[in-house]
Amino acid sequence: MEENEIEQLRKKIDEGLRKSERKMLLEKALRGEDVVISKDGEIKTLPAKDVLRERFGL
């Protein structure tokens, strides 16, 4: 693969991961569930709605 093909693939993968994360957070927020994340080197349990707001502005 050429460098530009690798970069295009990397962008597609990143976009797919962002969409999947947003969908998961939306579904969990609607059910009032928490998510476990790593933030500043610490493992934290936070409401999905808070993480959704922080990462996606929703």
Backbone as CSV, one residue per row, in Angstrom:
resi,resn,N_x,N_y,N_z,CA_x,CA_y,CA_z,C_x,C_y,C_z
1,MET,0.833,-1.186,0.000,0.000,0.000,0.000,0.874,1.245,0.000
2,GLU,0.401,2.230,-0.705,1.122,3.496,-0.717,0.747,4.324,0.506
3,GLU,1.562,5.307,0.783,1.364,6.136,1.968,-0.012,6.798,1.995
4,ASN,-0.479,7.315,0.862,-1.791,7.984,0.839,-2.928,6.977,1.042
5,GLU,-2.767,5.764,0.570,-3.775,4.731,0.794,-3.848,4.347,2.277
6,ILE,-2.698,4.277,2.907,-2.638,3.969,4.337,-3.321,5.076,5.130
7,GLU,-3.062,6.314,4.764,-3.671,7.449,5.464,-5.185,7.462,5.280
8,GLN,-5.662,7.156,4.087,-7.108,7.099,3.837,-7.751,5.985,4.671
9,LEU,-7.104,4.846,4.727,-7.607,3.734,5.523,-7.643,4.102,7.003
10,ARG,-6.593,4.741,7.471,-6.528,5.173,8.872,-7.668,6.140,9.192
11,LYS,-7.960,7.065,8.285,-9.052,8.017,8.495,-10.405,7.309,8.538
12,LYS,-10.610,6.329,7.672,-11.863,5.566,7.664,-12.042,4.794,8.968
13,ILE,-10.971,4.201,9.445,-11.029,3.450,10.702,-11.345,4.391,11.857
14,ASP,-10.662,5.531,11.918,-10.914,6.507,12.982,-12.358,6.992,12.965
15,GLU,-12.882,7.282,11.795,-14.262,7.747,11.668,-15.245,6.660,12.116
16,GLY,-14.983,5.439,11.736,-15.834,4.323,12.153,-15.829,4.145,13.665
17,LEU,-14.669,4.285,14.277,-14.576,4.175,15.731,-15.326,5.311,16.426
18,ARG,-15.221,6.524,15.891,-15.946,7.667,16.466,-17.456,7.458,16.380
19,LYS,-17.921,6.979,15.230,-19.356,6.732,15.056,-19.836,5.645,16.015
20,SER,-19.060,4.595,16.156,-19.432,3.495,17.052,-19.469,3.958,18.508
21,GLU,-18.480,4.747,18.898,-18.442,5.256,20.272,-19.650,6.158,20.537
22,ARG,-19.967,7.032,19.603,-21.106,7.940,19.761,-22.412,7.157,19.892
23,LYS,-22.581,6.155,19.049,-23.795,5.336,19.091,-23.912,4.608,20.430
24,MET,-22.823,4.026,20.888,-22.825,3.318,22.159,-23.158,4.265,23.301
25,LEU,-22.551,5.447,23.313,-22.815,6.407,24.377,-24.258,6.895,24.340
26,LEU,-24.794,7.123,23.140,-26.192,7.541,23.023,-27.130,6.489,23.601
27,GLU,-26.901,5.238,23.246,-27.749,4.160,23.733,-27.661,4.022,25.253
28,LYS,-26.467,4.101,25.792,-26.290,3.992,27.242,-26.889,5.204,27.958
29,ALA,-26.741,6.384,27.380,-27.308,7.591,27.989,-28.830,7.503,28.040
30,LEU,-29.436,6.990,26.988,-30.895,6.848,26.963,-31.390,5.888,28.044
31,ARG,-30.570,4.902,28.388,-30.939,3.924,29.422,-30.455,4.346,30.813
32,GLY,-29.784,5.500,30.900,-29.287,5.992,32.187,-28.117,5.193,32.735
33,GLU,-27.333,4.602,31.849,-26.225,3.749,32.281,-24.917,4.522,32.398
34,ASP,-23.974,3.902,33.093,-22.624,4.443,33.240,-21.683,3.754,32.266
35,VAL,-20.536,4.386,32.054,-19.463,3.780,31.268,-18.177,3.872,32.090
36,VAL,-17.275,2.958,31.837,-15.978,2.951,32.501,-14.962,3.457,31.497
37,ILE,-14.222,4.507,31.890,-13.231,5.104,30.995,-11.917,5.290,31.740
38,SER,-10.876,5.511,30.979,-9.593,5.887,31.546,-9.408,7.375,31.267
39,LYS,-9.226,8.142,32.327,-9.065,9.584,32.191,-7.909,10.030,33.070
40,ASP,-6.932,10.655,32.454,-5.738,11.123,33.171,-5.044,9.981,33.915
41,GLY,-5.035,8.817,33.290,-4.359,7.665,33.868,-5.141,6.959,34.959
42,GLU,-6.362,7.414,35.223,-7.195,6.791,36.244,-8.414,6.153,35.601
43,ILE,-8.852,5.042,36.157,-10.066,4.387,35.684,-11.235,4.984,36.444
44,LYS,-12.232,5.470,35.692,-13.380,6.135,36.306,-14.678,5.573,35.744
45,THR,-15.711,5.580,36.566,-17.053,5.227,36.139,-17.864,6.520,36.123
46,LEU,-18.385,6.860,34.932,-19.119,8.111,34.752,-20.434,7.845,34.041
47,PRO,-21.431,8.697,34.266,-22.667,8.570,33.503,-22.388,8.759,32.011
48,ALA,-22.983,7.918,31.196,-22.766,7.999,29.748,-23.154,9.365,29.205
49,LYS,-24.204,9.974,29.765,-24.638,11.289,29.273,-23.547,12.342,29.462
50,ASP,-22.777,12.242,30.550,-21.698,13.200,30.783,-20.557,13.008,29.793
51,VAL,-20.215,11.761,29.526,-19.142,11.468,28.567,-19.572,11.889,27.167
52,LEU,-20.818,11.634,26.826,-21.361,12.021,25.524,-21.272,13.535,25.357
53,ARG,-21.656,14.276,26.383,-21.609,15.735,26.323,-20.171,16.229,26.176
54,GLU,-19.255,15.624,26.922,-17.862,16.040,26.900,-17.187,15.755,25.554
55,ARG,-17.430,14.571,25.015,-16.724,14.162,23.784,-17.389,14.620,22.505
56,PHE,-18.722,14.756,22.525,-19.439,15.059,21.284,-20.295,16.307,21.371
57,GLY,-20.306,16.964,22.511,-21.070,18.190,22.668,-22.568,18.007,22.617
58,LEU,-23.039,16.803,22.959,-24.479,16.536,22.930,-25.052,16.546,24.326
